[in-house]
Amino acid sequence: MRGLKLSQLAGTWSRDQNFIAFLNATVSTGFGLGPDQRDPADHIRSTCRVASRRDLDTDPQAAITFDVAIRKPYMRWAEQCRNNPN
C-alpha cells in the first residue's frame, strides 16, 4: 500500500477485515461493515478530528494523529498477529 494518500489508506482500511479485527481487539467491540455495527471510518474521522478522510491529506495535525494513533498501533498489532498466529 505504499504510495497511497492517507485518505486512500484510511478508506481501504475502513473496509479491511484485519483492520476491523484490530479495532475490535484494541479499541472497542462492535466495529464492522454491517448495518448494526460501528463504522471503522467514523473511528478514523473522530480520532483524527476531521470531517472527511480527505482532510488527512491536507491537515498536518490530522496526518500526525493518524500516524501515531492509528497507523503505528495497527502495524504493531498486525506484526504481532503474524508472529503469533494463535
C-alpha positions in Angstrom: 0.0 0.0 0.0 3.0 2.3 -0.5 2.3 5.5 -2.3 -1.3 5.8 -1.3 -2.6 9.1 0.1 -3.6 8.9 3.7 -7.2 9.3 2.7 -6.9 6.3 0.4 -5.2 4.3 3.0 -7.9 5.2 5.6 -10.6 4.3 3.1 -9.0 1.0 2.3 -8.5 0.1 5.9 -12.1 1.0 6.8 -13.3 -1.9 4.7 -10.5 -4.3 5.6 -11.4 -7.2 7.9 -7.9 -7.2 9.5 -8.2 -3.5 10.4 -11.7 -4.1 11.8 -10.4 -7.0 13.9 -7.7 -4.6 15.2 -10.3 -2.1 16.2 -12.4 -4.8 17.9 -9.3 -6.1 19.7 -7.8 -2.8 20.8 -10.4 0.0 20.8 -13.9 -1.5 21.4 -16.1 -4.2 20.1 -18.8 -3.8 17.6 -16.9 -2.5 14.6 -17.8 -3.9 11.2 -19.4 -3.3 7.9 -23.0 -4.4 8.8 -25.9 -2.1 9.4 -25.9 -2.7 13.2 -22.1 -2.3 13.6 -19.9 0.7 14.3 -18.3 2.2 11.2 -14.5 2.0 11.2 -14.4 5.2 9.1 -16.2 7.0 11.9 -13.5 5.9 14.3 -10.8 7.2 12.0 -12.5 10.6 11.5 -13.3 11.1 15.2 -9.8 10.0 16.3 -8.1 12.4 13.8 -10.7 15.1 14.4 -11.6 15.5 10.7 -14.9 15.8 8.9 -13.7 13.7 6.0 -10.9 11.3 5.4 -9.7 13.6 2.6 -8.7 16.0 5.4 -5.9 13.6 6.3 -4.1 14.7 3.1 -4.3 18.4 3.9 -4.3 18.8 7.7 -0.8 18.2 9.1 -2.0 17.6 12.6 -4.6 15.1 11.4 -1.9 13.3 9.5 0.3 13.1 12.6 -2.6 11.8 14.7 -3.4 9.2 12.0 0.2 8.0 12.1 0.6 8.0 15.9 -2.9 6.8 16.9 -3.9 4.5 14.1 -1.2 3.5 11.6 1.6 2.7 14.0 -0.6 0.8 16.5 -2.2 -1.1 13.7 1.1 -2.0 12.1 2.4 -3.3 15.5 -0.7 -5.3 16.1 -0.6 -6.8 12.6 3.1 -7.7 13.1 2.3 -9.4 16.4 -0.5 -11.4 14.8 1.8 -12.6 12.0 4.5 -13.6 14.6 1.9 -15.3 16.9 -0.8 -16.7 14.8 -2.5 -18.5 17.6 
